[in-house]
Amino acid sequence: MPRPVTDTFPDFTGHLLDNGRFKLLELLGSGAYGKVYKAIDLTSPCEDPKYFAVKCLLKHKFGSRQEEFQLREFALHRLISASGHPNIVSFHDVFYDHTFVYVVLDLCSGGDLFGAITDRKVFHQNTELIKSVFVQLLDAVHHCHENGIFHRDLKPENILCSKDGRQIYLADFGLSTQNKVSVDFGCGSGYYMSPECIGKEFGRDRFSTRHSDVWSLGVILTNMIAGRNPWRHAMTTDDCFSAFLYNRDFLRTVLPISDQANSILKRVFHLNPMNRPSIPELRREILAIDSFFMS
């Protein structure tokens, strides 16, 4: 297995950006392609300092496809950030040196939604909190769609949280697109991909990015309710997905979900993308639910 690119990164602690305005204070996290640091704005008042997250990435070769993808991510995130939606991580600035790119973003102190679900278990048996947080996510994704941006990589790891887990912020626009239909099969993260996005067995030559995002939202909702995924891949070779295709009430038999939750998930996980609910429809159904949990 290849080593993560970040294994070759230096320690950026103490690094200054923008002629000394931002100082990187401590490492918050590290992934395969970048490191994230907490940074302070040294021009902010001492009695009320402002903190940001700075994502440190490798600078790609000029004119390469990797550079093209990176610039597209920055452009789309900057575009949607400018609209000021409260549930989308704000893109503040980007700086370059000879080797690295530094992206200045909102600092979200509560980690990501994955940690809130699996480690802190903040949603366990809490219908009202699931409603509140999932509706925030629906609003953020709907806002992106209304502005012609389709995320294509919706998953808990790309959703950041406040410290108490009650506010969420959509992040990571690395795979986002302005194309309403796509031929980029396999784009996204396996657990969260729609069957038409996986594209290996359902015979479509293209797929709707809007409807594929709705499918991913359904997997995230399942995560929040049950603390697990409904299946590994939405393919007939996956035993759980195959069982769901055979029996549309399969999830109700293996997960501790209510009939109301099961009814919503059956609609979201419709094999025909056009039969899935719109995000406004899904929002209304979520707010009307009495309980997500088996009684």
Residue frames as qw, qx, qy, qz and C-alpha x, y, z in Angstrom:
[[0.000, 0.888, 0.461, 0.000, 0.00, 0.00, 0.00],
 [0.409, 0.539, -0.050, 0.734, 1.46, 3.42, -0.96],
 [0.338, -0.341, -0.465, 0.744, 2.42, 5.78, 1.84],
 [0.081, 0.901, 0.412, -0.105, 0.19, 8.82, 2.34],
 [0.432, 0.682, 0.014, 0.591, 1.53, 11.95, 0.64],
 [0.333, -0.878, 0.068, -0.336, 1.42, 13.68, 4.02],
 [0.890, -0.340, 0.002, 0.302, 4.20, 11.40, 5.35],
 [0.632, 0.234, 0.074, 0.735, 6.61, 13.66, 3.46],
 [0.067, -0.876, -0.172, -0.446, 5.10, 16.92, 4.78],
 [0.319, 0.250, -0.520, 0.752, 7.10, 18.99, 7.28],
 [0.252, -0.609, -0.636, 0.402, 5.70, 20.16, 10.62],
 [0.147, 0.627, 0.277, 0.713, 3.96, 23.45, 9.81],
 [0.463, -0.765, -0.390, 0.217, 3.57, 24.51, 13.47],
 [0.362, -0.638, 0.032, 0.679, 4.65, 28.15, 13.78],
 [0.383, 0.255, 0.547, 0.699, 4.40, 28.71, 10.01],
 [0.113, 0.569, 0.216, -0.785, 3.25, 32.23, 9.01],
 [0.366, 0.468, 0.683, 0.425, 0.94, 33.07, 6.09],
 [0.103, 0.865, 0.374, 0.317, -0.17, 36.26, 4.35],
 [0.272, 0.619, -0.256, 0.691, 2.82, 38.35, 5.43],
 [0.189, 0.111, -0.711, 0.669, 2.52, 37.23, 9.03],
 [0.527, -0.278, -0.037, -0.802, -1.23, 37.58, 9.44],
 [0.922, -0.207, -0.115, -0.307, -1.95, 33.89, 10.15],
 [0.013, -0.550, 0.810, -0.202, 0.17, 31.72, 12.45],
 [0.801, -0.069, -0.546, -0.237, -0.30, 27.95, 12.47],
 [0.423, -0.614, 0.452, -0.488, -0.57, 26.78, 16.08],
 [0.471, -0.227, 0.833, -0.181, -1.23, 23.04, 16.24],
 [0.238, 0.065, -0.851, -0.464, -2.03, 20.03, 14.08],
 [0.642, -0.002, 0.295, -0.708, -5.74, 19.15, 14.13],
 [0.867, 0.163, 0.448, -0.146, -5.72, 16.22, 11.75],
 [0.011, -0.525, 0.695, 0.491, -3.94, 14.51, 8.89],
 [0.853, 0.332, 0.284, -0.286, -5.28, 12.63, 5.88],
 [0.829, 0.152, 0.389, 0.372, -3.84, 10.98, 2.80],
 [0.493, 0.584, 0.262, 0.590, -3.46, 14.27, 0.91],
 [0.033, 0.712, -0.060, 0.699, -3.35, 17.07, 3.45],
 [0.408, -0.255, -0.638, 0.602, -2.85, 18.26, 7.01],
 [0.197, -0.798, -0.327, -0.467, -5.16, 20.60, 8.89],
 [0.422, -0.028, -0.464, 0.779, -3.87, 23.08, 11.47],
 [0.196, -0.874, -0.418, 0.154, -5.49, 25.46, 13.91],
 [0.450, 0.284, 0.040, 0.846, -4.35, 29.00, 13.11],
 [0.163, -0.743, -0.397, 0.513, -4.71, 32.40, 14.75],
 [0.330, 0.782, 0.221, 0.480, -5.29, 35.69, 12.95],
 [0.548, -0.238, -0.280, 0.752, -2.58, 37.86, 14.52],
 [0.014, 0.282, 0.133, 0.950, -4.39, 41.02, 13.40],
 [0.499, -0.607, -0.525, -0.327, -7.42, 40.16, 15.55],
 [0.291, -0.750, 0.267, -0.531, -7.74, 41.79, 19.01],
 [0.227, 0.286, -0.859, 0.360, -5.86, 40.06, 21.86],
 [0.388, -0.013, 0.617, -0.684, -9.01, 40.08, 23.98],
 [0.774, 0.350, 0.343, -0.402, -11.02, 38.44, 21.18],
 [0.123, -0.439, 0.755, 0.471, -8.64, 36.41, 18.99],
 [0.806, 0.362, -0.028, -0.468, -9.98, 34.85, 15.80],
 [0.450, -0.313, 0.823, 0.153, -9.07, 31.27, 14.97],
 [0.701, 0.456, -0.256, -0.484, -9.26, 29.43, 11.65],
 [0.865, -0.063, 0.479, 0.137, -8.51, 26.03, 10.16],
 [0.264, 0.735, -0.481, -0.398, -5.74, 25.94, 7.57],
 [0.944, 0.143, 0.296, 0.007, -5.59, 22.96, 5.23],
 [0.106, -0.707, 0.587, 0.380, -2.05, 22.33, 3.92],
 [0.885, 0.354, 0.295, -0.070, -1.92, 20.56, 0.55],
 [0.582, -0.178, 0.494, 0.621, 0.76, 19.66, -1.97],
 [0.321, 0.697, -0.119, -0.630, 1.02, 22.14, -4.84],
 [0.809, 0.275, 0.505, 0.123, 0.45, 20.33, -8.13],
 [0.435, -0.092, 0.469, 0.763, 2.40, 20.82, -11.33],
 [0.270, 0.505, -0.002, -0.820, 1.22, 23.78, -13.39],
 [0.514, 0.325, -0.472, -0.638, -1.24, 22.68, -16.08],
 [0.101, 0.056, -0.993, 0.026, -1.70, 19.16, -14.68],
 [0.485, -0.429, -0.621, -0.442, -5.08, 17.50, -14.23],
 [0.513, -0.427, -0.605, 0.435, -4.49, 17.43, -10.48],
 [0.142, -0.171, -0.137, 0.965, -4.03, 21.20, -10.48],
 [0.295, -0.235, -0.476, -0.794, -7.19, 21.58, -12.57],
 [0.546, -0.472, -0.686, -0.091, -9.22, 19.53, -10.05],
 [0.430, -0.366, -0.454, 0.689, -7.76, 21.46, -7.12],
 [0.007, -0.038, 0.081, 0.996, -8.54, 24.83, -8.68],
 [0.414, -0.361, -0.594, -0.588, -12.08, 23.67, -9.46],
 [0.522, -0.477, -0.659, 0.256, -12.58, 22.65, -5.83],
 [0.270, -0.289, -0.260, 0.881, -11.39, 26.06, -4.62],
 [0.138, -0.105, -0.327, -0.929, -13.54, 27.92, -7.14],
 [0.486, -0.426, -0.647, -0.405, -16.74, 26.01, -6.32],
 [0.504, -0.471, -0.579, 0.434, -16.18, 26.18, -2.56],
 [0.172, -0.175, -0.093, 0.965, -15.44, 29.91, -2.79],
 [0.251, -0.243, -0.483, -0.803, -18.56, 30.41, -4.93],
 [0.549, -0.513, -0.628, -0.202, -20.95, 28.62, -2.55],
 [0.486, -0.349, -0.458, 0.658, -19.21, 30.10, 0.50],
 [0.079, 0.092, 0.071, 0.990, -19.86, 33.63, -0.79],
 [0.406, -0.477, -0.533, -0.569, -23.60, 33.02, -0.42],
 [0.144, -0.401, 0.509, -0.748, -23.12, 32.90, 3.34],
 [0.774, -0.299, -0.433, -0.351, -25.17, 29.80, 4.17],
 [0.448, -0.676, 0.438, -0.387, -24.89, 29.05, 7.92],
 [0.888, -0.198, 0.408, -0.082, -24.36, 25.32, 7.38],
 [0.827, 0.487, -0.035, 0.279, -21.55, 25.48, 4.82],
 [0.665, -0.455, 0.043, 0.591, -17.92, 25.87, 5.89],
 [0.230, 0.957, -0.014, -0.177, -16.71, 29.31, 4.80],
 [0.788, 0.218, 0.121, 0.564, -13.78, 29.51, 2.39],
 [0.218, -0.900, -0.068, 0.370, -11.72, 32.55, 3.45],
 [0.217, 0.857, -0.406, -0.232, -8.54, 32.54, 1.36],
 [0.966, 0.072, 0.122, 0.215, -5.85, 30.47, -0.29],
 [0.069, -0.886, 0.426, 0.171, -2.09, 31.03, -0.33],
 [0.941, 0.300, -0.069, 0.140, 0.74, 29.36, -2.24],
 [0.280, -0.769, 0.504, 0.275, 4.47, 28.88, -1.89],
 [0.279, 0.513, -0.723, -0.368, 6.82, 26.86, -4.09],
 [0.158, 0.101, -0.982, 0.003, 5.70, 23.50, -2.71],
 [0.037, -0.384, -0.869, 0.311, 2.44, 23.82, -0.79],
 [0.232, -0.495, -0.374, -0.749, -1.06, 25.30, -0.90],
 [0.110, -0.178, -0.701, 0.681, -2.67, 26.71, 2.25],
 [0.264, -0.506, -0.563, -0.598, -6.47, 27.00, 2.39],
 [0.039, -0.044, 0.543, -0.838, -7.99, 29.14, 5.16],
 [0.425, -0.400, -0.695, -0.419, -11.38, 27.85, 6.33],
 [0.577, -0.599, 0.073, -0.550, -13.75, 28.17, 9.28],
 [0.134, 0.269, -0.885, 0.355, -12.56, 26.38, 12.39],
 [0.761, -0.320, -0.268, -0.496, -15.13, 23.82, 13.56],
 [0.139, -0.562, 0.701, -0.417, -14.22, 22.66, 17.05],
 [0.771, -0.140, 0.437, -0.441, -16.38, 19.53, 17.29],
 [0.360, -0.183, 0.875, 0.268, -14.66, 17.28, 14.76],
 [0.323, 0.069, -0.617, -0.714, -16.75, 15.60, 12.07],
 [0.760, -0.119, -0.004, -0.640, -20.14, 13.92, 11.96],
 [0.772, 0.135, -0.621, 0.004, -18.50, 10.50, 11.76],
 [0.281, 0.168, -0.702, 0.633, -16.97, 11.02, 15.20],
 [0.433, -0.149, 0.270, -0.847, -20.26, 12.36, 16.57],
 [0.847, -0.001, -0.265, -0.462, -22.02, 9.19, 15.37],
 [0.846, 0.105, -0.514, 0.095, -19.47, 6.49, 16.16],
 [0.448, 0.170, -0.582, 0.657, -17.35, 7.80, 19.03],
 [0.127, -0.091, 0.410, -0.899, -19.57, 10.22, 20.95],
 [0.111, -0.383, -0.910, -0.118, -22.87, 8.56, 19.96],
 [0.095, 0.144, 0.257, -0.951, -24.67, 11.90, 20.31],
 [0.501, 0.009, -0.356, -0.789, -27.67, 10.77, 18.23],
 [0.237, -0.078, -0.966, 0.072, -28.43, 7.54, 20.10],
 [0.149, -0.579, -0.793, 0.119, -32.19, 7.39, 20.74],
 [0.072, -0.541, -0.189, 0.817, -32.45, 11.15, 20.13],
 [0.405, 0.604, 0.631, 0.271, -35.06, 11.78, 17.44],
 [0.049, 0.970, 0.184, -0.148, -35.18, 15.55, 17.96],
 [0.313, -0.702, 0.428, 0.476, -31.42, 15.98, 17.60],
 [0.485, 0.101, 0.736, 0.461, -31.38, 13.83, 14.45],
 [0.286, 0.811, 0.503, 0.086, -34.19, 15.96, 13.02],
 [0.103, -0.949, 0.039, 0.296, -32.40, 19.21, 13.81],
 [0.363, -0.553, 0.574, 0.482, -28.99, 18.18, 12.48],
 [0.478, 0.219, 0.760, 0.382, -30.23, 16.27, 9.42],
 [0.267, 0.874, 0.405, -0.009, -32.47, 19.19, 8.38],
 [0.162, -0.854, 0.270, 0.415, -29.41, 21.48, 8.59],
 [0.420, -0.230, 0.740, 0.472, -27.63, 19.09, 6.23],
 [0.409, 0.578, 0.683, 0.180, -30.62, 18.98, 3.87],
 [0.105, 0.957, 0.157, -0.222, -30.71, 22.78, 3.82],
 [0.271, -0.683, 0.482, 0.478, -26.99, 23.01, 3.04],
 [0.418, 0.027, 0.801, 0.428, -27.15, 20.46, 0.19],
 [0.319, 0.751, 0.578, 0.037, -30.34, 22.00, -1.21],
 [0.022, -0.921, 0.070, 0.383, -28.65, 25.42, -1.18],
 [0.331, -0.408, 0.673, 0.520, -25.74, 23.97, -3.15],
 [0.394, 0.353, 0.801, 0.281, -28.13, 22.39, -5.67],
 [0.197, 0.885, 0.395, -0.147, -30.11, 25.61, -6.07],
 [0.035, -0.880, 0.295, 0.372, -26.83, 27.36, -6.88],
 [0.768, 0.570, -0.259, -0.133, -25.87, 24.72, -9.45],
 [0.115, 0.578, -0.783, 0.199, -23.31, 22.83, -7.35],
 [0.936, -0.153, -0.188, -0.254, -23.60, 19.07, -6.74],
 [0.437, -0.741, 0.499, -0.104, -21.38, 17.67, -3.99],
 [0.818, 0.342, -0.447, -0.118, -20.85, 14.01, -5.09],
 [0.533, 0.180, -0.723, 0.401, -19.03, 13.02, -1.89],
 [0.517, -0.555, 0.121, -0.640, -21.58, 13.41, 0.88],
 [0.763, -0.142, -0.602, 0.185, -20.51, 11.38, 3.91],
 [0.553, -0.804, -0.207, 0.069, -20.13, 12.01, 7.66],
 [0.691, -0.253, 0.061, 0.675, -16.37, 12.61, 7.33],
 [0.277, 0.307, 0.284, 0.865, -17.11, 15.62, 5.08],
 [0.328, -0.764, -0.324, -0.451, -19.55, 17.21, 7.54],
 [0.336, 0.202, -0.544, 0.742, -18.04, 19.17, 10.43],
 [0.467, -0.666, -0.579, -0.063, -19.68, 19.81, 13.79],
 [0.199, -0.763, 0.248, -0.562, -19.82, 22.36, 16.56],
 [0.063, 0.362, -0.826, 0.428, -18.42, 21.22, 19.91],
 [0.509, 0.004, 0.619, -0.598, -21.86, 20.23, 21.23],
 [0.215, 0.089, 0.926, 0.297, -22.76, 18.41, 17.99],
 [0.296, 0.635, 0.605, -0.377, -25.89, 20.50, 17.46],
 [0.377, 0.820, -0.108, -0.417, -24.67, 22.50, 14.45],
 [0.777, 0.018, 0.498, 0.384, -23.16, 21.02, 11.30],
 [0.166, 0.804, -0.260, -0.509, -21.22, 22.50, 8.41],
 [0.894, 0.385, 0.215, 0.081, -20.84, 20.95, 4.95],
 [0.214, -0.774, 0.478, 0.356, -17.21, 20.78, 3.81],
 [0.445, -0.255, 0.775, 0.369, -14.82, 19.23, 1.27],
 [0.623, 0.643, 0.134, -0.424, -15.91, 20.16, -2.24],
 [0.256, -0.501, 0.715, 0.416, -13.09, 18.19, -3.88],
 [0.257, 0.157, 0.895, 0.330, -15.44, 16.07, -6.04],
 [0.309, 0.654, 0.448, -0.526, -18.18, 18.66, -6.54],
 [0.300, 0.159, 0.642, 0.688, -19.39, 19.57, -10.01],
 [0.320, 0.362, 0.102, -0.870, -21.67, 21.98, -11.83],
 [0.315, 0.072, -0.779, -0.537, -22.81, 19.21, -14.18],
 [0.696, -0.102, 0.234, -0.671, -26.40, 18.09, -13.60],
 [0.990, 0.096, 0.032, -0.097, -25.57, 14.78, -15.25],
 [0.210, -0.732, 0.641, 0.096, -22.29, 12.93, -15.02],
 [0.906, 0.267, -0.320, -0.071, -20.40, 10.07, -16.64],
 [0.117, 0.588, -0.695, 0.397, -17.83, 9.97, -13.83],
 [0.876, -0.281, -0.324, -0.221, -18.84, 6.54, -12.56],
 [0.806, -0.180, -0.383, 0.414, -17.34, 5.54, -9.24],
 [0.166, 0.510, -0.194, 0.821, -16.95, 9.16, -8.13],
 [0.570, -0.612, 0.056, -0.545, -17.33, 9.38, -4.35],
 [0.163, -0.396, 0.833, -0.351, -17.00, 7.02, -1.40],
 [0.275, -0.012, -0.927, -0.255, -18.19, 3.42, -1.77],
 [0.024, -0.350, -0.839, 0.417, -20.60, 3.14, 1.16],
 [0.171, 0.578, 0.321, -0.730, -22.41, 6.32, 0.09],
 [0.090, 0.226, -0.599, -0.763, -22.52, 5.90, -3.70],
 [0.727, 0.287, 0.213, -0.587, -25.82, 5.42, -5.46],
 [0.772, 0.092, 0.611, 0.149, -26.16, 2.31, -7.66],
 [0.597, 0.769, 0.199, 0.117, -26.26, 4.45, -10.80],
 [0.020, -0.921, 0.390, 0.015, -23.05, 6.22, -9.74],
 [0.626, -0.353, 0.682, 0.138, -21.30, 2.88, -9.21],
 [0.492, 0.619, -0.265, -0.551, -22.53, 2.21, -12.73],
 [0.093, -0.364, 0.903, 0.206, -21.44, -1.40, -13.18],
 [0.105, 0.169, 0.978, 0.067, -24.74, -3.21, -13.50],
 [0.266, 0.598, 0.582, -0.483, -27.68, -0.89, -13.95],
 [0.504, 0.418, 0.624, 0.428, -27.15, -0.09, -17.62],
 [0.111, 0.958, 0.208, -0.165, -27.16, 3.72, -17.58],
 [0.677, 0.405, 0.036, 0.613, -24.75, 5.75, -19.68],
 [0.118, 0.415, -0.234, 0.871, -24.97, 8.75, -17.32],
 [0.390, -0.540, -0.714, 0.217, -26.55, 9.68, -14.02],
 [0.148, -0.858, -0.164, -0.464, -28.14, 12.64, -12.25],
 [0.384, 0.232, -0.546, 0.707, -25.78, 14.21, -9.72],
 [0.409, -0.368, 0.167, -0.818, -28.74, 15.75, -7.87],
 [0.883, -0.215, -0.161, -0.386, -30.51, 12.41, -7.34],
 [0.772, 0.141, -0.519, 0.338, -27.26, 10.67, -6.49],
 [0.057, 0.367, -0.465, 0.804, -26.67, 13.21, -3.69],
 [0.684, -0.324, 0.042, -0.652, -30.14, 12.35, -2.32],
 [0.912, -0.039, -0.408, 0.005, -29.14, 8.67, -2.12],
 [0.496, 0.259, -0.530, 0.637, -26.01, 9.61, -0.15],
 [0.310, -0.400, 0.267, -0.821, -28.16, 11.64, 2.24],
 [0.869, -0.234, -0.192, -0.392, -30.21, 8.49, 2.89],
 [0.799, 0.066, -0.493, 0.337, -27.09, 6.55, 3.88],
 [0.157, 0.339, -0.430, 0.822, -26.06, 9.37, 6.22],
 [0.604, -0.369, 0.054, -0.705, -29.53, 9.34, 7.80],
 [0.923, -0.122, -0.360, -0.065, -29.19, 5.57, 8.34],
 [0.546, 0.243, -0.507, 0.621, -25.81, 6.19, 10.01],
 [0.152, -0.389, 0.304, -0.856, -27.34, 8.75, 12.36],
 [0.778, -0.292, -0.050, -0.553, -30.26, 6.51, 13.36],
 [0.986, -0.105, -0.115, -0.057, -28.57, 3.11, 13.55],
 [0.416, -0.765, 0.471, 0.141, -24.88, 3.92, 13.93],
 [0.554, -0.145, 0.737, 0.359, -24.00, 1.78, 10.90],
 [0.254, 0.324, -0.500, -0.762, -24.29, 1.60, 7.13],
 [0.825, 0.179, 0.210, -0.493, -27.15, -0.23, 5.38],
 [0.944, 0.243, 0.152, 0.165, -24.67, -2.03, 3.06],
 [0.561, -0.422, 0.313, 0.640, -21.08, -1.79, 1.84],
 [0.011, -0.205, 0.517, 0.831, -21.89, -1.15, -1.83],
 [0.618, 0.389, 0.304, -0.611, -25.21, -0.68, -3.63],
 [0.384, 0.383, -0.732, -0.412, -24.56, -3.64, -5.91],
 [0.897, -0.106, -0.158, -0.398, -26.28, -7.02, -6.22],
 [0.701, 0.223, -0.609, 0.298, -23.03, -8.72, -5.20],
 [0.063, -0.308, 0.566, -0.762, -23.51, -7.13, -1.76],
 [0.226, -0.294, -0.927, 0.062, -25.63, -9.47, 0.37],
 [0.012, 0.492, 0.537, -0.685, -27.39, -6.70, 2.31],
 [0.265, 0.375, -0.205, -0.864, -28.19, -4.64, -0.78],
 [0.299, -0.007, -0.850, -0.434, -29.37, -7.74, -2.64],
 [0.135, -0.388, -0.862, 0.299, -31.64, -8.59, 0.32],
 [0.129, 0.479, 0.250, -0.832, -33.04, -5.04, 0.23],
 [0.310, 0.223, -0.529, -0.758, -33.86, -5.37, -3.48],
 [0.304, -0.173, -0.923, -0.161, -35.65, -8.66, -2.77],
 [0.345, -0.672, -0.641, 0.133, -37.49, -7.32, 0.29],
 [0.135, 0.675, 0.035, 0.724, -37.98, -3.56, 0.46],
 [0.568, -0.749, 0.026, -0.339, -38.60, -3.83, 4.21],
 [0.838, 0.092, -0.398, 0.361, -35.25, -5.54, 4.78],
 [0.216, 0.461, -0.388, 0.768, -33.77, -2.60, 6.71],
 [0.593, -0.487, 0.096, -0.634, -36.63, -2.79, 9.20],
 [0.961, -0.180, -0.199, -0.067, -35.66, -6.40, 9.94],
 [0.805, 0.082, -0.265, 0.525, -31.96, -5.75, 10.62],
 [0.223, 0.297, -0.233, 0.899, -31.85, -2.20, 12.02],
 [0.155, -0.494, -0.706, 0.483, -33.60, -0.74, 15.10],
 [0.050, -0.001, -0.198, -0.979, -35.63, 1.74, 13.02],
 [0.424, 0.359, 0.540, -0.633, -39.29, 2.74, 13.19],
 [0.511, 0.512, 0.671, 0.161, -41.85, 2.09, 10.47],
 [0.204, 0.953, 0.108, -0.196, -41.81, 5.82, 9.68],
 [0.207, -0.722, 0.543, 0.376, -38.03, 5.84, 9.25],
 [0.521, 0.022, 0.809, 0.272, -38.23, 2.67, 7.15],
 [0.455, 0.741, 0.493, -0.025, -40.85, 4.29, 4.90],
 [0.091, 0.938, -0.185, -0.277, -38.62, 7.32, 4.29],
 [0.330, -0.527, 0.709, 0.335, -35.54, 5.21, 3.57],
 [0.597, 0.304, 0.727, 0.151, -37.44, 3.01, 1.10],
 [0.400, 0.883, 0.237, -0.062, -38.30, 6.12, -0.91],
 [0.080, -0.877, 0.403, 0.250, -34.78, 7.55, -0.75],
 [0.344, -0.367, 0.827, 0.254, -33.25, 4.21, -1.75],
 [0.764, 0.501, 0.299, -0.276, -35.46, 3.80, -4.82],
 [0.678, -0.046, 0.528, 0.510, -33.56, 2.16, -7.66],
 [0.345, 0.677, 0.404, 0.510, -35.09, 4.64, -10.12],
 [0.335, -0.103, -0.227, 0.909, -33.47, 8.01, -9.26],
 [0.181, -0.315, -0.282, -0.888, -36.50, 9.93, -10.55],
 [0.609, -0.519, -0.534, -0.272, -38.70, 8.24, -7.91],
 [0.503, -0.209, -0.503, 0.671, -36.61, 9.49, -5.00],
 [0.121, -0.899, -0.391, 0.156, -38.02, 12.41, -3.01],
 [0.319, 0.739, -0.095, 0.585, -36.72, 15.89, -3.66],
 [0.375, 0.059, -0.560, 0.737, -34.81, 17.49, -0.80],
 [0.330, -0.226, 0.153, -0.904, -37.77, 19.78, 0.13],
 [0.803, -0.202, -0.371, -0.419, -40.05, 16.71, 0.19],
 [0.712, -0.022, -0.608, 0.351, -37.57, 14.81, 2.32],
 [0.095, 0.222, -0.412, 0.879, -37.28, 17.78, 4.69],
 [0.582, -0.272, -0.034, -0.765, -41.05, 17.84, 5.25],
 [0.863, -0.135, -0.465, -0.143, -41.13, 14.09, 5.90],
 [0.535, 0.110, -0.591, 0.594, -38.26, 14.29, 8.39],
 [0.123, -0.237, 0.324, -0.908, -39.90, 17.09, 10.37],
 [0.706, -0.214, -0.158, -0.657, -43.20, 15.17, 10.50],
 [0.672, 0.035, -0.736, 0.073, -41.71, 11.99, 11.95],
 [0.671, -0.677, -0.017, -0.302, -42.58, 10.96, 15.52],
 [0.617, -0.595, 0.508, 0.086, -39.60, 8.70, 16.12],
 [0.481, 0.597, -0.606, -0.211, -36.76, 7.23, 14.10],
 [0.007, -0.360, 0.904, -0.229, -36.38, 4.34, 16.51],
 [0.547, -0.210, -0.778, -0.227, -38.09, 1.01, 16.97],
 [0.438, -0.474, 0.300, -0.702, -40.43, 1.19, 19.97]]
